């Protein structure tokens, strides 16, 4: 905005410091670019609640097969992505622990068997287990379960630890490269700055903030989840169809006498309802997650009851744990439950090229932690001027098209 104080002049401004935004910012910084991350409360949204399952196989859902290629590609990137972040003193919580999926009754067994058929059609390895075999791997599994499958390919990370390591890595880069600006701007982004502020299809040149100040940037990456659609200055006609999908999640402490409660992630169906149990290396257990679109950001008493009830069907010893945290957060869903990721075209059908200086990275729904490495890689490719057509199906303008400013005035 004309006359507003400029807080930073950078190569890349990232709006949003959840796990995706931080991953993108760190990757951009590693490439030698100066970066500013704009968020009043980094890693406090969906990232704070996420269980961190890296589960492209067991998270495969019917009618979401188009997302599978992206999730598998991102899972393959994880070891190299986290390696520079791991130190003797601090971990990302990345663990190559398997996932065991289990069903409570005959109907659950049939549902998991049907899902396995789809998984096999896509070349995914899902090994059937007898209940005795499953209990030899995890002795505290309930003895009355109806079915079990082993998924070696699905692993986990700890989103809170990973976000902290990403923040620290950005800080280290800023110090080593002697950045003169504040790389972490604890404010709300209000809107996008354009080369021609009367034309929202013109080059994006920065971000203006809630206090009236601004950040100038060669590229702006919008990665602030549900709030992305509320930004002023988005390209005219562009719709980001995001919806909040709330989930309740529990954290419990395992008493020393029961450790380790589990070594694998347990995903199950109990009377058709999904539940998962993710063991952490610090002796805690994460249980989740409900899925509701009721508009309530509060923890649901019914959701907590459901999770505790169903998790005890799978692992009865859950009843002996200490409940230390209940959390609810909204995940940004889209009509096809796939992310909005890439640049935005200036004209219908992709004609006229893309709007310069703008990348969208939001709508990751329940896959934000899993898809962080591939989102960061794709954004870096776009910053480098490379358009990877392989991922064009996830473009953020696939549900709408931008219009010119004149069209918007006539509408």
C-alpha positions in Angstrom: 0.0 0.0 0.0 1.3 3.4 -0.9 3.1 5.1 2.0 2.8 2.1 4.4 5.9 1.0 6.3 7.7 -1.9 4.7 8.8 -4.5 7.3 10.8 -6.6 4.9 11.8 -6.8 1.2 12.4 -10.5 0.4 12.5 -13.0 -2.4 9.7 -15.1 -1.0 6.9 -14.2 1.4 5.0 -17.2 2.8 1.6 -16.5 4.3 1.0 -19.2 7.0 3.3 -21.0 9.3 1.6 -24.3 9.7 3.6 -27.4 8.8 3.1 -26.8 5.0 4.1 -23.2 5.1 7.1 -23.8 7.3 8.2 -26.6 5.0 7.9 -24.4 1.9 9.7 -21.5 3.6 12.6 -23.7 4.8 13.0 -25.3 1.3 13.0 -21.8 -0.3 15.6 -20.6 2.2 17.8 -23.6 1.4 17.8 -22.6 -2.2 19.5 -19.3 -1.3 16.4 -17.1 -1.3 15.5 -14.7 1.5 12.2 -15.6 3.1 9.6 -14.0 5.4 7.0 -16.2 7.1 3.8 -14.3 8.1 1.6 -15.8 10.8 0.5 -14.4 14.2 0.8 -17.9 15.9 3.0 -20.4 14.0 2.1 -24.1 14.1 -0.9 -23.5 16.3 -3.7 -24.6 14.0 -4.3 -28.0 12.4 -0.5 -28.7 12.7 -0.8 -28.5 16.5 -3.5 -31.2 16.6 -2.3 -33.5 13.8 -1.2 -37.0 14.7 1.4 -37.1 11.9 0.6 -40.4 10.3 2.5 -40.7 7.0 0.0 -43.2 5.6 -0.5 -43.1 1.9 -1.6 -46.8 1.9 -4.0 -47.0 4.8 -5.3 -43.5 4.2 -6.4 -44.4 0.7 -10.2 -43.5 0.4 -12.7 -44.5 -2.3 -13.0 -41.9 -5.1 -9.7 -40.3 -3.9 -7.4 -42.5 -5.9 -6.2 -39.5 -7.9 -4.5 -38.3 -4.8 -2.6 -41.5 -4.3 0.2 -40.6 -6.7 0.8 -37.4 -4.8 0.8 -39.0 -1.3 3.1 -41.8 -2.4 5.6 -39.3 -4.0 5.6 -37.2 -0.8 6.1 -40.2 1.5 9.1 -41.2 -0.6 10.6 -37.7 -0.1 10.3 -37.8 3.7 13.7 -39.4 4.6 15.7 -36.8 2.7 13.4 -34.0 3.8 13.9 -34.6 7.5 17.5 -35.7 7.5 19.0 -32.2 7.7 16.6 -31.4 10.5 17.5 -34.3 12.8 20.2 -33.6 15.4 21.4 -35.5 18.5 19.6 -32.9 20.6 16.3 -32.5 18.7 14.2 -34.8 16.6 11.4 -34.5 14.1 9.7 -37.6 15.5 10.1 -39.3 12.1 9.8 -43.1 12.7 9.7 -46.0 10.4 7.1 -47.8 12.4 4.6 -50.0 10.6 0.8 -49.5 10.6 -1.5 -52.3 11.6 -5.2 -51.9 10.5 -7.8 -53.9 12.5 -11.5 -54.5 12.4 -13.7 -55.0 15.4 -16.6 -57.0 14.0 -17.6 -58.9 10.8 -18.8 -55.8 9.0 -15.5 -54.0 9.8 -13.6 -57.0 8.5 -15.6 -56.9 5.2 -15.0 -53.1 4.9 -11.2 -53.5 5.4 -11.1 -56.5 3.0 -12.9 -54.5 0.3 -10.5 -51.6 0.8 -7.6 -54.0 0.5 -8.9 -55.0 -2.9 -8.7 -51.4 -4.0 -5.2 -51.1 -2.5 -4.0 -54.2 -4.3 -5.4 -52.8 -7.6 -3.0 -49.9 -7.1 0.0 -52.1 -6.4 0.0 -51.3 -2.6 1.3 -54.0 -0.3 -1.2 -54.8 2.5 -0.5 -58.1 4.2 -3.3 -60.0 5.9 -2.6 -61.2 9.5 -4.3 -63.6 11.8 -5.3 -62.1 15.1 -2.6 -64.3 16.8 0.0 -62.9 14.4 -1.1 -59.3 15.0 -1.0 -59.9 18.8 2.5 -61.3 18.6 3.5 -58.0 17.1 1.4 -55.9 19.5 0.5 -58.0 22.6 -1.9 -55.4 24.0 -4.3 -55.6 21.1 -7.7 -56.8 22.1 -8.2 -60.6 21.7 -11.7 -60.4 20.1 -10.8 -58.4 17.0 -12.2 -59.8 13.7 -9.3 -59.0 11.3 -5.9 -57.4 10.9 -3.6 -56.2 8.1 0.1 -55.2 8.2 1.2 -52.1 6.3 4.9 -51.7 6.4 5.0 -48.7 4.1 3.0 -46.3 6.4 5.2 -44.4 9.0 4.9 -41.4 11.2 6.3 -38.0 12.2 5.6 -35.8 15.2 4.1 -32.5 13.7 4.9 -30.4 16.7 8.5 -31.5 16.8 8.8 -31.2 13.0 7.3 -27.7 13.0 9.7 -26.7 15.8 12.7 -28.0 13.8 11.6 -26.2 10.7 11.3 -22.9 12.6 14.8 -23.5 14.0 16.2 -24.3 10.6 14.9 -21.1 9.1 16.4 -19.2 12.0 19.8 -20.8 11.5 19.7 -20.0 7.8 18.7 -16.4 8.5 21.7 -16.1 10.9 24.2 -17.8 8.6 23.1 -15.8 5.5 23.0 -12.6 7.6 19.5 -11.7 6.7 18.8 -8.1 7.8 15.0 -8.5 8.0 12.8 -10.3 10.5 12.0 -13.7 8.9 9.1 -14.4 11.3 6.4 -11.7 11.1 3.8 -12.4 13.9 0.9 -10.7 12.2 -2.2 -11.5 10.2 -1.9 -11.1 6.5 -4.8 -9.0 5.2 -4.3 -9.0 1.4 -2.0 -9.2 -1.6 -0.2 -6.3 -3.1 -0.2 -6.1 -6.9 1.9 -4.3 -9.5 -1.3 -2.6 -10.5 -3.5 -2.6 -7.4 -6.6 -2.0 -9.6 -5.9 -5.2 -11.5 -5.8 -8.4 -9.4 -4.5 -10.4 -12.3 -1.4 -8.3 -12.4 1.9 -9.4 -10.8 1.7 -10.0 -7.1 4.4 -7.9 -5.4 3.9 -8.5 -1.7 1.5 -8.7 1.3 -0.1 -6.1 3.4 -0.7 -6.7 7.1 -3.3 -6.0 9.8 -1.3 -3.1 11.2 -1.1 -1.3 7.9 2.5 -2.3 7.2 3.6 -4.5 4.3 6.1 -7.0 3.1 7.5 -6.7 -0.4 8.3 -9.9 -2.2 9.3 -11.3 -5.5 7.0 -14.3 -4.9 4.1 -14.7 -2.5 3.0 -18.2 -1.4 -0.4 -18.4 0.2 -0.3 -21.3 2.7 -2.6 -20.2 5.5 -5.2 -23.0 5.4 -8.8 -21.9 5.7 -7.9 -18.2 5.9 -6.5 -18.3 2.3 -9.9 -17.6 0.8 -10.4 -14.5 3.0 -7.4 -12.6 1.7 -8.1 -9.4 -0.2 -6.6 -9.0 -3.6 -7.0 -12.6 -4.8 -7.3 -12.8 -8.5 -10.7 -11.7 -9.7 -13.0 -14.7 -10.2 -10.7 -17.1 -8.4 -12.6 -19.2 -5.8 -10.8 -21.2 -3.2 -13.6 -23.6 -2.1 -12.4 -24.4 1.4 -14.5 -25.8 4.2 -13.6 -26.5 7.8 -13.7 -30.1 8.8 -13.2 -30.3 12.6 -11.6 -33.2 14.4 -11.2 -34.1 18.0 -7.9 -35.6 19.1 -6.7 -36.9 22.4 -3.3 -37.3 24.0 -2.6 -39.7 26.8 0.4 -40.6 28.9 1.3 -44.2 29.2 2.4 -45.3 32.7 5.8 -46.7 33.0 4.5 -50.2 33.8 2.7 -50.3 30.4 5.5 -49.0 28.2 5.8 -49.6 25.4 2.0 -49.7 25.0 2.4 -50.0 21.2 5.3 -50.1 18.8 3.1 -49.7 15.6 0.4 -47.2 14.7 -3.0 -48.9 15.0 -5.8 -47.9 12.7 -9.1 -49.5 13.1 -12.8 -49.7 12.4 -15.2 -50.2 15.3 -18.8 -50.6 14.1 -17.8 -48.7 11.0 -16.3 -45.8 12.8 -12.5 -45.1 12.2 -10.1 -44.6 15.1 -6.3 -44.6 15.3 -3.7 -44.8 18.0 -0.2 -43.4 17.4 2.5 -44.1 19.9 5.1 -41.4 20.5 8.7 -42.0 21.6 8.1 -39.8 24.6 5.7 -42.3 26.2 2.5 -40.6 25.1 -0.2 -41.9 22.8 -2.3 -39.9 20.3 -5.8 -41.0 19.6 -8.0 -39.6 16.9 -9.8 -38.4 15.1 -13.4 -37.6 14.7 -14.6 -35.8 11.5 -17.4 -33.3 11.8 -18.7 -30.3 9.8 -20.9 -28.7 12.5 -19.0 -25.4 12.6 -18.0 -25.8 16.3 -14.4 -25.2 17.1 -14.9 -26.6 20.7 -13.9 -30.1 21.7 -16.9 -32.4 21.4 -17.9 -34.4 24.5 -19.4 -37.0 22.2 -16.3 -37.1 20.1 -14.1 -37.7 23.2 -16.4 -40.4 24.4 -16.4 -42.1 21.0 -12.6 -42.1 20.7 -12.1 -43.4 24.2 -14.7 -46.1 23.8 -13.6 -47.3 20.4 -9.8 -47.2 21.1 -10.5 -49.4 24.2 -12.1 -52.0 21.9 -8.8 -52.2 19.9 -6.4 -51.8 22.9 -8.2 -52.4 26.2 -5.3 -51.0 28.2 -6.2 -47.5 27.0 -8.5 -47.4 30.0 -5.4 -47.3 32.3 -3.8 -44.3 30.7 -3.7 -40.7 31.9 -5.7 -38.3 29.7 -3.5 -35.2 29.4 -5.0 -33.2 26.5 -8.1 -32.9 24.4 -7.8 -30.7 21.2 -10.1 -29.7 18.4 -8.9 -28.1 15.2 -10.3 -27.5 11.7 -8.7 -29.0 8.6 -9.1 -27.2 5.3 -11.1 -29.5 3.0 -11.9 -29.0 -0.7 -14.7 -30.4 -2.9 -12.5 -33.4 -4.0 -10.5 -33.5 -0.7 -7.3 -32.8 -2.7 -5.0 -29.7 -2.2 -5.1 -26.4 -4.0 -1.5 -26.3 -5.1 0.2 -24.3 -7.8 -0.1 -21.1 -9.8 -3.3 -19.4 -11.1 -3.9 -18.7 -14.8 -4.8 -15.3 -16.0 -7.5 -16.4 -18.4 -10.0 -19.2 -18.9 -8.6 -22.6 -19.8 -5.1 -21.6 -18.8 -4.7 -19.1 -21.7 -2.7 -16.0 -21.2 -0.2 -17.6 -18.9 -0.1 -17.6 -15.1 -0.3 -14.6 -12.7 3.2 -13.8 -11.8 4.4 -13.7 -8.3 1.6 -15.9 -6.8 1.5 -19.5 -5.7 -1.3 -21.2 -3.7 -0.7 -24.1 -1.3 -3.7 -24.9 0.8 -6.6 -27.3 1.1 -4.5 -30.2 2.4 -7.3 -31.6 4.5 -6.1 -34.6 6.5 -2.9 -34.9 4.5 -1.0 -31.7 5.5 1.8 -33.4 7.3 2.2 -36.2 4.7 2.2 -33.8 1.8 4.6 -31.2 3.2 7.7 -32.4 1.3 6.0 -32.6 -2.1 4.4 -29.2 -1.6 7.7 -27.7 -0.7 9.4 -29.4 -3.7 6.6 -28.3 -6.1 6.8 -24.7 -4.9 10.5 -24.6 -5.3 10.2 -25.9 -8.9 7.7 -23.1 -9.5 10.0 -20.5 -8.0 12.7 -21.8 -10.3 10.4 -21.4 -13.3 9.7 -25.1 -13.8 6.1 -26.2 -14.3 5.7 -29.9 -13.5 2.7 -30.8 -15.5 2.5 -34.1 -13.5 0.7 -32.2 -10.7 -1.5 -29.9 -12.8 -4.6 -31.8 -11.6 -4.1 -30.0 -8.3 -4.0 -26.5 -9.6 -5.8 -24.0 -7.3 -7.9 -22.6 -10.2 -9.4 -26.0 -11.2 -12.8 -25.2 -9.6 -13.1 -21.6 -11.1 -11.4 -19.3 -13.4 -10.1 -15.8 -12.9 -11.8 -12.9 -14.7 -10.4 -9.6 -15.8 -11.0 -6.6 -13.7 -13.4 -5.3 -16.4 -15.4 -8.6 -16.2 -15.6 -8.4 -12.5 -17.0 -4.8 -12.7 -19.6 -5.9 -15.3 -20.7 -9.0 -13.3 
